Amino acid sequence: MPFFNRLTSTSTLAAAMAHRVGAELVPVHVKTTGIARWKVFVGHPLAKGISVEATTSSINRELERQILE
């Protein structure tokens, strides 16, 4: 899978499990804002009903976005 325009080995486990049970994947990340202080960001659900590979690619793109932020 591409990650920051480089091919990487990416696990498809999260996408495969969500696909198997019909669950939505919702991106969440936590940012440290100070000593014992955090801010939680919850994104929009990733597209549902697409292939495991396409979902894994969506996960990678979301992770890229979070890192750049």
DOLOPA-499836 format. One record per atom (N, C-alpha, C, CB): residue in three letters; atom name; x, y, z negated. Coordinates in nm, 3 decimals, m for minus. Each point is the difference from the previous one (the first is absolute). Glycine has a CB too. Layout:
! DOLOPA-499836
+-----+----+---------+---------+---------+
|  aa | at |      px |      py |      pz |
+-----+----+---------+---------+---------+
| ALA | CA |       X |       Y |       Z |
...
+-----+----+---------+---------+---------+
! end
This chain:
! DOLOPA-499836
+-----+----+---------+---------+---------+
|  aa | at |      px |      py |      pz |
+-----+----+---------+---------+---------+
| MET |  N |   0.083 |  m0.118 |   0.000 |
| MET | CA |  m0.083 |   0.118 |   0.000 |
| MET |  C |   0.088 |   0.125 |   0.000 |
| MET | CB |  m0.183 |  m0.125 |  m0.121 |
| PRO |  N |   0.140 |   0.228 |   0.192 |
| PRO | CA |   0.075 |   0.126 |  m0.006 |
| PRO |  C |  m0.020 |   0.070 |  m0.135 |
| PRO | CB |  m0.025 |   0.023 |   0.249 |
| PHE |  N |   0.133 |   0.034 |  m0.299 |
| PHE | CA |  m0.003 |   0.079 |  m0.124 |
| PHE |  C |   0.102 |   0.110 |   0.018 |
| PHE | CB |  m0.073 |  m0.198 |  m0.146 |
| PHE |  N |   0.028 |   0.322 |   0.151 |
| PHE | CA |   0.086 |   0.114 |   0.031 |
| PHE |  C |   0.077 |  m0.025 |   0.129 |
| PHE | CB |   0.021 |   0.051 |  m0.245 |
| ASN |  N |  m0.093 |  m0.097 |   0.346 |
| ASN | CA |   0.053 |  m0.024 |   0.135 |
| ASN |  C |   0.110 |  m0.106 |   0.006 |
| ASN | CB |  m0.058 |   0.235 |   0.051 |
| ARG |  N |   0.062 |  m0.323 |  m0.146 |
| ARG | CA |   0.094 |  m0.113 |   0.002 |
| ARG |  C |  m0.079 |  m0.128 |  m0.024 |
| ARG | CB |   0.192 |   0.145 |  m0.082 |
| LEU |  N |  m0.152 |  m0.252 |   0.146 |
| LEU | CA |  m0.066 |  m0.127 |  m0.024 |
| LEU |  C |   0.043 |  m0.053 |  m0.136 |
| LEU | CB |  m0.010 |  m0.049 |   0.249 |
| THR |  N |  m0.087 |   0.008 |  m0.329 |
| THR | CA |   0.028 |  m0.053 |  m0.133 |
| THR |  C |  m0.078 |  m0.129 |  m0.022 |
| THR | CB |   0.043 |   0.233 |  m0.087 |
| SER |  N |   0.003 |  m0.309 |  m0.007 |
| SER | CA |  m0.072 |  m0.120 |  m0.041 |
| SER |  C |  m0.101 |   0.043 |  m0.105 |
| SER | CB |   0.198 |  m0.154 |   0.051 |
| THR |  N |  m0.326 |   0.141 |  m0.019 |
| THR | CA |  m0.106 |   0.046 |  m0.089 |
| THR |  C |  m0.094 |  m0.116 |  m0.030 |
| THR | CB |   0.016 |   0.235 |   0.093 |
| SER |  N |  m0.046 |  m0.256 |  m0.219 |
| SER | CA |  m0.092 |  m0.106 |  m0.039 |
| SER |  C |  m0.143 |   0.036 |   0.045 |
| SER | CB |   0.148 |  m0.058 |  m0.198 |
| THR |  N |  m0.217 |  m0.041 |   0.248 |
| THR | CA |  m0.141 |   0.019 |   0.040 |
| THR |  C |  m0.095 |  m0.049 |  m0.109 |
| THR | CB |   0.067 |  m0.026 |   0.241 |
| LEU |  N |  m0.016 |  m0.006 |  m0.359 |
| LEU | CA |  m0.080 |  m0.060 |  m0.105 |
| LEU |  C |  m0.120 |   0.087 |  m0.041 |
| LEU | CB |   0.206 |  m0.114 |  m0.080 |
| ALA |  N |  m0.185 |   0.241 |   0.054 |
| ALA | CA |  m0.111 |   0.087 |  m0.043 |
| ALA |  C |  m0.108 |   0.005 |   0.106 |
| ALA | CB |   0.159 |   0.138 |  m0.137 |
| ALA |  N |  m0.119 |  m0.122 |   0.262 |
| ALA | CA |  m0.098 |   0.006 |   0.109 |
| ALA |  C |  m0.071 |  m0.134 |   0.018 |
| ALA | CB |   0.140 |   0.175 |   0.113 |
| ALA |  N |  m0.066 |  m0.284 |  m0.123 |
| ALA | CA |  m0.060 |  m0.132 |   0.018 |
| ALA |  C |  m0.100 |  m0.031 |  m0.110 |
| ALA | CB |   0.209 |  m0.077 |   0.113 |
| MET |  N |  m0.176 |   0.111 |  m0.237 |
| MET | CA |  m0.093 |  m0.024 |  m0.111 |
| MET |  C |  m0.126 |   0.084 |   0.015 |
| MET | CB |   0.195 |  m0.054 |  m0.149 |
| ALA |  N |  m0.179 |   0.182 |   0.184 |
| ALA | CA |  m0.116 |   0.087 |   0.018 |
| ALA |  C |  m0.086 |  m0.050 |   0.115 |
| ALA | CB |   0.130 |   0.195 |  m0.089 |
| HIS |  N |  m0.067 |  m0.238 |   0.197 |
| HIS | CA |  m0.071 |  m0.050 |   0.117 |
| HIS |  C |  m0.078 |  m0.127 |  m0.036 |
| HIS | CB |   0.175 |   0.099 |   0.152 |
| ARG |  N |  m0.114 |  m0.185 |  m0.229 |
| ARG | CA |  m0.063 |  m0.128 |  m0.036 |
| ARG |  C |  m0.127 |   0.019 |  m0.082 |
| ARG | CB |   0.226 |  m0.105 |   0.003 |
| VAL |  N |  m0.225 |   0.199 |  m0.097 |
| VAL | CA |  m0.116 |   0.017 |  m0.087 |
| VAL |  C |  m0.088 |   0.119 |   0.039 |
| VAL | CB |   0.134 |  m0.101 |  m0.181 |
| GLY |  N |  m0.095 |   0.173 |   0.285 |
| GLY | CA |  m0.080 |   0.113 |   0.046 |
| GLY |  C |   0.011 |   0.124 |  m0.087 |
| GLY | CB |  m0.153 |  m0.165 |   0.096 |
| ALA |  N |   0.263 |   0.177 |  m0.168 |
| ALA | CA |   0.019 |   0.114 |  m0.090 |
| ALA |  C |   0.059 |   0.119 |   0.074 |
| ALA | CB |   0.032 |  m0.159 |  m0.191 |
| GLU |  N |  m0.056 |   0.277 |   0.136 |
| GLU | CA |   0.061 |   0.120 |   0.054 |
| GLU |  C |   0.133 |   0.024 |  m0.072 |
| GLU | CB |  m0.228 |   0.099 |   0.057 |
| LEU |  N |   0.323 |  m0.046 |   0.017 |
| LEU | CA |   0.127 |   0.041 |  m0.059 |
| LEU |  C |  m0.002 |   0.151 |  m0.015 |
| LEU | CB |   0.123 |  m0.198 |   0.103 |
| VAL |  N |  m0.101 |   0.243 |  m0.225 |
| VAL | CA |  m0.001 |   0.143 |  m0.029 |
| VAL |  C |   0.139 |   0.041 |  m0.046 |
| VAL | CB |  m0.248 |  m0.005 |  m0.062 |
| PRO |  N |   0.312 |   0.098 |   0.135 |
| PRO | CA |   0.134 |   0.042 |  m0.041 |
| PRO |  C |  m0.004 |   0.086 |  m0.127 |
| PRO | CB |   0.071 |  m0.008 |   0.240 |
| VAL |  N |   0.015 |  m0.026 |  m0.334 |
| VAL | CA |   0.011 |   0.072 |  m0.126 |
| VAL |  C |   0.148 |   0.019 |  m0.029 |
| VAL | CB |  m0.220 |  m0.094 |  m0.088 |
| HIS |  N |   0.257 |   0.215 |   0.045 |
| HIS | CA |   0.137 |   0.018 |  m0.048 |
| HIS |  C |   0.000 |   0.098 |  m0.117 |
| HIS | CB |   0.092 |  m0.047 |   0.231 |
| VAL |  N |   0.013 |   0.035 |  m0.312 |
| VAL | CA |   0.011 |   0.080 |  m0.121 |
| VAL |  C |   0.127 |   0.084 |   0.009 |
| VAL | CB |  m0.125 |  m0.175 |  m0.137 |
| LYS |  N |   0.111 |   0.303 |   0.104 |
| LYS | CA |   0.113 |   0.092 |   0.003 |
| LYS |  C |   0.027 |   0.047 |  m0.143 |
| LYS | CB |  m0.053 |   0.074 |   0.238 |
| THR |  N |   0.179 |  m0.076 |  m0.279 |
| THR | CA |   0.037 |   0.052 |  m0.131 |
| THR |  C |   0.004 |   0.151 |   0.010 |
| THR | CB |   0.134 |  m0.209 |  m0.057 |
| THR |  N |  m0.205 |   0.277 |  m0.035 |
| THR | CA |  m0.003 |   0.147 |   0.002 |
| THR |  C |   0.072 |   0.061 |  m0.120 |
| THR | CB |  m0.216 |  m0.012 |   0.123 |
| GLY |  N |   0.257 |  m0.071 |  m0.217 |
| GLY | CA |   0.070 |   0.049 |  m0.118 |
| GLY |  C |   0.023 |  m0.116 |  m0.095 |
| GLY | CB |  m0.102 |   0.228 |   0.026 |
| ILE |  N |   0.150 |  m0.195 |  m0.143 |
| ILE | CA |   0.024 |  m0.103 |  m0.100 |
| ILE |  C |  m0.136 |  m0.055 |  m0.044 |
| ILE | CB |   0.217 |   0.111 |  m0.078 |
| ALA |  N |  m0.235 |  m0.240 |   0.096 |
| ALA | CA |  m0.124 |  m0.070 |  m0.034 |
| ALA |  C |  m0.123 |   0.062 |   0.069 |
| ALA | CB |   0.102 |  m0.060 |  m0.221 |
| ARG |  N |  m0.081 |   0.112 |   0.343 |
| ARG | CA |  m0.111 |   0.058 |   0.077 |
| ARG |  C |   0.008 |  m0.052 |   0.143 |
| ARG | CB |  m0.003 |   0.208 |  m0.145 |
| TRP |  N |  m0.113 |  m0.251 |   0.194 |
| TRP | CA |  m0.007 |  m0.054 |   0.135 |
| TRP |  C |  m0.124 |   0.051 |   0.069 |
| TRP | CB |   0.126 |  m0.205 |  m0.071 |
| LYS |  N |  m0.124 |   0.204 |   0.202 |
| LYS | CA |  m0.117 |   0.033 |   0.080 |
| LYS |  C |  m0.027 |  m0.119 |   0.092 |
| LYS | CB |   0.049 |   0.252 |  m0.010 |
| VAL |  N |  m0.172 |  m0.298 |   0.013 |
| VAL | CA |  m0.038 |  m0.116 |   0.081 |
| VAL |  C |  m0.071 |   0.050 |   0.125 |
| VAL | CB |  m0.021 |  m0.148 |  m0.206 |
| PHE |  N |   0.065 |   0.099 |   0.321 |
| PHE | CA |  m0.060 |   0.034 |   0.128 |
| PHE |  C |  m0.068 |  m0.124 |   0.058 |
| PHE | CB |   0.174 |   0.180 |   0.040 |
| VAL |  N |  m0.300 |  m0.167 |  m0.005 |
| VAL | CA |  m0.075 |  m0.109 |   0.059 |
| VAL |  C |  m0.042 |   0.043 |   0.140 |
| VAL | CB |  m0.083 |  m0.081 |  m0.228 |
| GLY |  N |   0.124 |   0.002 |   0.328 |
| GLY | CA |  m0.030 |   0.033 |   0.138 |
| GLY |  C |  m0.130 |  m0.063 |   0.048 |
| GLY | CB |   0.243 |   0.020 |   0.041 |
| HIS |  N |  m0.271 |   0.001 |   0.086 |
| HIS | CA |  m0.116 |  m0.060 |   0.063 |
| HIS |  C |   0.030 |  m0.147 |   0.032 |
| HIS | CB |  m0.071 |   0.225 |   0.096 |
| PRO |  N |  m0.029 |  m0.310 |  m0.100 |
| PRO | CA |   0.023 |  m0.142 |   0.034 |
| PRO |  C |   0.058 |  m0.014 |   0.141 |
| PRO | CB |  m0.191 |  m0.065 |  m0.152 |
| LEU |  N |   0.279 |  m0.032 |   0.168 |
| LEU | CA |   0.055 |  m0.029 |   0.132 |
| LEU |  C |  m0.106 |  m0.068 |   0.084 |
| LEU | CB |   0.234 |  m0.020 |  m0.095 |
| ALA |  N |  m0.218 |   0.025 |   0.225 |
| ALA | CA |  m0.098 |  m0.060 |   0.092 |
| ALA |  C |  m0.021 |  m0.147 |  m0.034 |
| ALA | CB |   0.068 |   0.162 |   0.181 |
| LYS |  N |  m0.192 |  m0.203 |  m0.177 |
| LYS | CA |  m0.037 |  m0.137 |  m0.036 |
| LYS |  C |  m0.042 |  m0.074 |   0.127 |
| LYS | CB |  m0.074 |   0.073 |  m0.234 |
| GLY |  N |   0.099 |  m0.201 |   0.239 |
| GLY | CA |  m0.045 |  m0.080 |   0.113 |
| GLY |  C |   0.097 |  m0.006 |   0.116 |
| GLY | CB |  m0.226 |   0.058 |  m0.068 |
| ILE |  N |   0.344 |   0.001 |   0.051 |
| ILE | CA |   0.101 |  m0.011 |   0.104 |
| ILE |  C |   0.093 |  m0.116 |  m0.034 |
| ILE | CB |  m0.013 |   0.249 |   0.050 |
| SER |  N |   0.106 |  m0.279 |   0.036 |
| SER | CA |   0.088 |  m0.115 |  m0.021 |
| SER |  C |   0.091 |   0.021 |  m0.122 |
| SER | CB |  m0.006 |  m0.046 |   0.247 |
| VAL |  N |   0.060 |  m0.063 |  m0.297 |
| VAL | CA |   0.093 |   0.006 |  m0.113 |
| VAL |  C |   0.123 |   0.083 |   0.039 |
| VAL | CB |  m0.079 |  m0.227 |  m0.081 |
| GLU |  N |   0.126 |   0.211 |   0.203 |
| GLU | CA |   0.118 |   0.075 |   0.045 |
| GLU |  C |  m0.031 |   0.149 |   0.007 |
| GLU | CB |   0.078 |  m0.199 |   0.131 |
| ALA |  N |  m0.195 |   0.236 |  m0.080 |
| ALA | CA |  m0.037 |   0.142 |   0.009 |
| ALA |  C |  m0.018 |   0.060 |  m0.139 |
| ALA | CB |  m0.112 |  m0.043 |   0.221 |
| THR |  N |   0.056 |  m0.034 |  m0.313 |
| THR | CA |  m0.016 |   0.048 |  m0.137 |
| THR |  C |   0.136 |   0.019 |  m0.066 |
| THR | CB |  m0.221 |  m0.116 |  m0.016 |
| THR |  N |   0.313 |   0.023 |   0.037 |
| THR | CA |   0.135 |   0.013 |  m0.055 |
| THR |  C |   0.068 |   0.124 |   0.056 |
| THR | CB |   0.016 |  m0.249 |  m0.025 |
| SER |  N |  m0.035 |   0.276 |   0.152 |
| SER | CA |   0.056 |   0.120 |   0.061 |
| SER |  C |  m0.060 |   0.125 |  m0.064 |
| SER | CB |   0.035 |  m0.125 |   0.218 |
| SER |  N |  m0.165 |   0.123 |  m0.247 |
| SER | CA |  m0.066 |   0.113 |  m0.067 |
| SER |  C |   0.057 |   0.022 |  m0.139 |
| SER | CB |  m0.208 |  m0.045 |   0.130 |
| ILE |  N |   0.236 |  m0.064 |  m0.200 |
| ILE | CA |   0.062 |   0.009 |  m0.133 |
| ILE |  C |   0.136 |   0.066 |   0.010 |
| ILE | CB |  m0.123 |  m0.207 |  m0.075 |
| ASN |  N |   0.202 |   0.167 |   0.173 |
| ASN | CA |   0.133 |   0.060 |   0.018 |
| ASN |  C |  m0.011 |   0.149 |   0.031 |
| ASN | CB |   0.087 |  m0.220 |   0.082 |
| ARG |  N |  m0.181 |   0.258 |   0.004 |
| ARG | CA |  m0.017 |   0.143 |   0.033 |
| ARG |  C |  m0.041 |   0.080 |  m0.123 |
| ARG | CB |  m0.063 |  m0.063 |   0.234 |
| GLU |  N |  m0.024 |   0.006 |  m0.317 |
| GLU | CA |  m0.042 |   0.068 |  m0.122 |
| GLU |  C |   0.118 |   0.014 |  m0.096 |
| GLU | CB |  m0.233 |  m0.089 |   0.028 |
| LEU |  N |   0.314 |  m0.013 |  m0.040 |
| LEU | CA |   0.118 |   0.006 |  m0.086 |
| LEU |  C |   0.099 |   0.105 |   0.050 |
| LEU | CB |  m0.030 |  m0.243 |  m0.057 |
| GLU |  N |   0.048 |   0.252 |   0.188 |
| GLU | CA |   0.085 |   0.105 |   0.058 |
| GLU |  C |  m0.052 |   0.138 |  m0.040 |
| GLU | CB |   0.057 |  m0.150 |   0.195 |
| ARG |  N |  m0.189 |   0.170 |  m0.183 |
| ARG | CA |  m0.060 |   0.128 |  m0.034 |
| ARG |  C |   0.023 |   0.036 |  m0.146 |
| ARG | CB |  m0.172 |  m0.039 |   0.176 |
| GLN |  N |   0.156 |  m0.060 |  m0.264 |
| GLN | CA |   0.020 |   0.023 |  m0.142 |
| GLN |  C |   0.146 |   0.036 |  m0.030 |
| GLN | CB |  m0.188 |  m0.158 |  m0.050 |
| ILE |  N |   0.281 |   0.091 |   0.114 |
| ILE | CA |   0.142 |   0.028 |  m0.023 |
| ILE |  C |   0.035 |   0.140 |   0.048 |
| ILE | CB |   0.054 |  m0.244 |   0.024 |
| LEU |  N |  m0.105 |   0.283 |   0.093 |
| LEU | CA |   0.030 |   0.133 |   0.054 |
| LEU |  C |  m0.061 |   0.111 |  m0.084 |
| LEU | CB |   0.011 |  m0.100 |   0.227 |
| GLU |  N |  m0.123 |   0.069 |  m0.292 |
| GLU | CA |  m0.066 |   0.098 |  m0.084 |
| GLU |  C |   0.085 |   0.030 |  m0.123 |
| GLU | CB |  m0.224 |  m0.079 |   0.081 |
+-----+----+---------+---------+---------+
! end
